Amino acid sequence: MTINNRVLPELRQTYSQFPGFRLEKDLEWSRSHLSNPPSEKSELVHTSNRMIPRGDGNEMLVKIYEPVERNINQLPAMLWIHGGGFVMGHPDMDDILCERFVQTANCVVVSVDYRLAPEHPYPAAIEDCYAGLVWMTTEAPSLGIDVKRVAIAGASGGGGLTAALALMARDKGGPSIIFQMPLYPMLDNRNETPSSYEITEDHAIWSRTNNLTAWGMYLGEEKDTHELSPYAVPSRADNLAGLPPTYTCIGQLDLFRDETIDYVTRLAQAGVDVEFQLYPGSFHCFEVFVPDAKVSQRASQNYLDAMTRALYS
């Protein structure tokens, strides 16, 4: 049975018609294909852009989303890290999602425009994400953020960076993170799991070929090193103890399924509170590509609610 026949009927048309990314042949086309068309902004959320110091001392963009009407001075906050396999993406593509987090969880969201590979291989992206976390906690008074209630979250490649950032913040001794949400995260460059061999069609949302290419671009000269840092490849971390409570989810027909399940298992074994959802018949980023499907609405509402519980527990 092909993967296409296993996809839920409400998701199948989008899956079969997706042209697929062409990272190896045409990265710029793939980047343009990932950018979302302009969307209608919510009147309940105020969005602003700031330039802040990034990992190498130069400047990078962050987008700040906050409620238009704030009834308390200090709101909980979330650092959002966009997806794109470390090689594509921009904060603009997640405007609607970040607005939904603001409205559902009554929080401030800071979305970071980290540097992309292959122009900027590891450690550029994770250094920028850490710089964004340090900046938002340092600037907490001016941003109206409660530093005792800061979470980090991201999807796909951004999910991998979220997991890496949780490790880095733990090892550096701060800033303090009360919750992490690496959604269907990109965690392991080895591509040895059964699920990493299942998704091979060129039109897949994220295929084995694209994953191998993206990891090669991201790791650059580091890719042939056996002792890869867990800040580059989170699945290489020997010790997951002391990480913040975690929520993650993934589709059963996602290349990252097995590495995510392994990560969840190891978190639980390390004594980290973890909540996990597996959605049968669902592919990578299904709730983004088919947002009106029932399974998509359920999945996105589940992680929005999980963030709300974490920030207000």
C-alpha positions in Angstrom: 0.0 0.0 0.0 1.4 3.4 -0.9 1.5 6.3 1.6 -1.1 8.1 -0.5 -3.6 5.4 0.2 -3.0 5.6 3.9 -3.6 9.4 4.1 -6.9 10.4 5.6 -9.5 11.2 2.9 -9.8 14.8 4.1 -6.1 15.3 3.6 -5.5 13.2 0.6 -6.1 15.7 -2.2 -3.6 18.2 -0.8 -1.0 15.5 -0.3 -1.3 14.1 -3.8 -1.2 17.5 -5.5 1.7 19.0 -3.5 4.6 19.6 -5.9 7.3 18.8 -3.3 10.3 20.9 -2.4 13.4 20.7 -4.5 16.1 21.7 -2.1 18.9 20.0 -4.0 17.9 21.3 -7.4 16.3 24.7 -6.7 16.5 26.0 -3.1 15.3 29.5 -4.1 12.2 28.1 -5.7 11.6 26.0 -2.6 12.0 29.0 -0.4 9.5 31.0 -2.5 7.1 28.1 -2.4 7.1 28.1 1.4 6.2 31.8 1.8 2.6 32.3 2.6 0.4 34.9 0.8 -0.5 38.0 2.9 -3.2 37.2 5.4 -5.8 39.4 7.1 -4.4 40.6 10.5 -6.5 40.1 13.6 -7.8 43.3 15.1 -7.3 41.9 18.5 -3.6 41.4 18.1 -0.9 44.1 17.8 2.1 43.2 15.7 5.4 45.1 15.7 8.9 44.5 14.3 12.2 45.0 16.1 15.8 44.6 15.2 17.8 43.0 18.0 21.4 41.6 18.4 21.7 38.1 16.9 24.2 35.4 17.7 27.2 37.0 15.8 26.6 40.5 17.1 24.9 41.8 14.0 21.1 42.4 13.9 18.1 40.3 13.2 14.4 40.8 12.9 12.0 39.7 15.6 8.2 40.0 15.3 6.3 40.7 18.5 2.6 39.8 18.8 0.6 40.9 21.8 -3.1 41.5 22.8 -4.4 44.9 21.7 -6.2 45.1 25.1 -3.9 44.1 28.0 -5.7 43.7 31.3 -2.5 42.9 33.3 1.0 44.5 33.1 3.0 41.3 32.8 1.8 38.6 30.5 3.4 35.1 30.0 5.5 34.9 26.8 6.5 32.4 24.2 9.4 32.4 21.8 8.3 31.0 18.5 10.8 29.4 16.0 9.5 29.0 12.4 10.0 25.8 10.4 11.6 25.2 7.1 14.2 22.5 7.6 16.8 25.0 8.7 17.1 26.2 5.1 13.7 28.0 4.4 11.1 30.1 6.1 10.4 33.5 7.7 8.4 34.7 10.7 5.8 36.2 8.3 4.6 32.8 7.3 3.4 32.1 10.9 1.5 35.3 11.5 -1.9 33.6 11.8 -0.6 30.9 14.1 1.2 33.4 16.3 -2.0 35.5 16.5 -3.9 32.4 17.6 -1.4 31.8 20.4 -1.8 35.3 21.6 -5.6 35.1 21.6 -5.9 31.6 23.0 -3.1 31.8 25.7 -3.3 35.6 26.4 0.4 35.9 26.0 3.1 37.8 24.2 4.8 35.9 21.3 8.2 36.8 20.0 9.1 35.2 16.6 12.7 35.1 15.6 14.1 35.5 12.1 17.2 33.3 12.6 19.8 32.8 9.9 19.3 30.0 7.4 21.6 27.4 6.0 23.5 26.7 3.7 24.5 30.4 3.7 24.8 30.2 7.5 25.3 26.6 8.7 25.2 25.5 12.3 25.6 27.0 14.8 24.1 30.2 13.4 20.5 29.3 13.8 20.6 28.0 17.3 22.8 31.0 18.4 20.2 33.4 17.0 17.4 31.5 18.8 19.3 31.7 22.1 20.0 35.4 21.5 16.3 35.9 20.9 15.5 34.2 24.2 18.0 36.2 26.1 16.8 39.4 24.5 13.1 38.8 25.3 13.8 37.9 28.9 16.3 40.8 29.4 13.7 43.2 27.9 10.9 41.7 29.9 10.0 45.0 31.7 9.6 47.0 28.4 7.8 44.1 26.7 5.5 43.5 29.6 6.6 39.9 30.0 6.5 37.8 33.2 10.0 36.1 33.2 8.7 33.4 35.5 6.3 32.2 32.7 8.4 31.9 29.5 7.9 29.0 27.0 9.6 28.1 23.7 7.9 26.5 20.7 8.4 25.8 17.1 7.4 23.4 14.3 9.4 21.0 12.1 12.9 22.5 11.7 11.8 25.0 14.3 10.8 22.2 16.5 14.3 20.8 16.3 15.7 24.2 17.2 13.2 24.3 20.1 14.5 21.1 21.5 18.1 22.3 21.0 17.3 25.6 22.6 15.9 23.8 25.7 19.1 21.9 26.0 21.3 25.0 25.6 19.3 27.0 28.1 19.5 24.2 30.6 23.3 23.8 30.2 24.0 27.5 30.3 21.9 28.0 33.4 19.2 30.2 31.8 17.1 32.0 30.8 14.5 30.0 32.7 12.0 28.1 30.5 8.8 26.6 32.1 7.6 24.7 29.0 8.8 23.6 25.5 6.7 22.6 22.5 8.7 21.1 19.7 6.0 20.2 17.2 6.8 17.3 14.8 10.4 18.2 15.3 13.5 17.6 13.1 15.8 16.0 15.6 18.1 13.4 14.0 20.5 13.7 11.1 21.2 9.9 10.9 18.0 9.0 9.0 18.1 5.4 10.2 14.6 4.9 11.6 11.9 3.0 9.7 9.8 6.1 9.3 12.7 7.9 7.7 12.6 5.3 4.9 8.8 5.4 4.5 8.3 8.9 3.0 10.2 8.8 -0.3 7.8 10.3 -2.9 9.0 13.5 -4.6 5.7 15.2 -3.9 5.7 14.5 -0.2 5.5 17.5 2.1 8.9 16.5 3.5 10.7 13.6 1.8 13.8 11.5 2.7 15.7 13.2 -0.1 14.8 16.7 1.2 15.7 15.7 4.8 19.1 14.4 3.8 19.8 17.5 1.8 18.6 19.9 4.5 20.7 18.2 7.2 23.7 18.4 4.9 23.2 22.1 4.3 22.7 22.8 8.0 25.6 20.8 9.3 28.0 21.9 6.6 31.5 20.8 7.4 30.2 19.2 10.7 28.1 16.6 8.9 30.8 13.9 8.8 31.8 14.4 12.4 30.8 11.6 14.7 30.7 13.7 17.9 28.0 16.1 16.7 26.8 18.5 19.4 23.2 18.0 20.7 22.7 21.7 20.0 23.0 20.7 16.3 21.3 17.3 16.5 19.1 17.1 19.6 18.7 13.3 19.4 22.4 13.0 20.1 21.9 14.4 23.7 23.0 11.8 26.3 21.0 13.4 29.1 17.5 14.9 28.9 17.0 15.3 32.6 16.1 18.7 33.8 14.4 19.8 30.6 11.1 21.7 31.0 7.7 20.0 30.7 7.0 19.2 27.0 4.2 18.8 24.6 4.6 17.5 21.1 2.6 15.9 18.3 3.2 14.3 15.0 1.3 12.6 12.1 1.8 8.8 11.8 2.8 9.3 8.1 5.6 11.8 9.0 9.2 11.0 8.3 10.0 12.3 11.8 7.6 9.9 13.5 10.1 7.5 15.0 12.7 10.1 16.1 9.9 12.0 17.8 8.6 8.9 19.6 12.1 8.1 20.7 12.5 11.6 22.0 9.2 11.4 23.9 10.2 8.1 25.4 13.6 9.3 26.6 12.1 12.5 28.1 9.7 10.3 30.1 12.5 8.0 31.2 14.5 11.1 32.3 11.6 12.2 34.5 10.4 15.0 32.3 6.6 15.5 32.1 5.6 15.0 28.5 2.3 15.0 26.6 2.3 13.4 23.1 -0.3 13.1 20.4 0.0 10.8 17.3 -2.4 11.4 14.5 -3.1 8.5 12.2 -3.4 9.1 8.4 -1.7 12.5 8.8 1.5 13.7 7.0 4.1 16.3 7.9 2.6 19.8 8.7 -0.9 18.5 7.9 -2.6 21.1 10.0 -0.8 23.9 8.2 -1.4 22.6 4.7 -5.1 21.6 5.3 -6.2 23.8 8.2 -9.9 23.2 7.7 -9.8 19.5 8.1 -11.3 18.1 11.3 -8.0 16.4 12.3 -6.1 19.6 11.7 -8.5 21.7 13.8 -8.3 19.1 16.6 -4.5 19.0 16.4 -4.0 22.8 16.4 -6.5 23.3 19.2 -4.8 20.6 21.2 -1.4 22.4 21.1 -2.9 25.8 21.6 -4.7 24.5 24.7 -1.5 22.8 25.9 0.4 26.1 25.8 -2.4 27.9 27.6 -2.4 25.3 30.4 1.4 25.6 30.7 1.5 29.4 30.9 -1.4 29.6 33.4 -0.9 26.5 35.5 
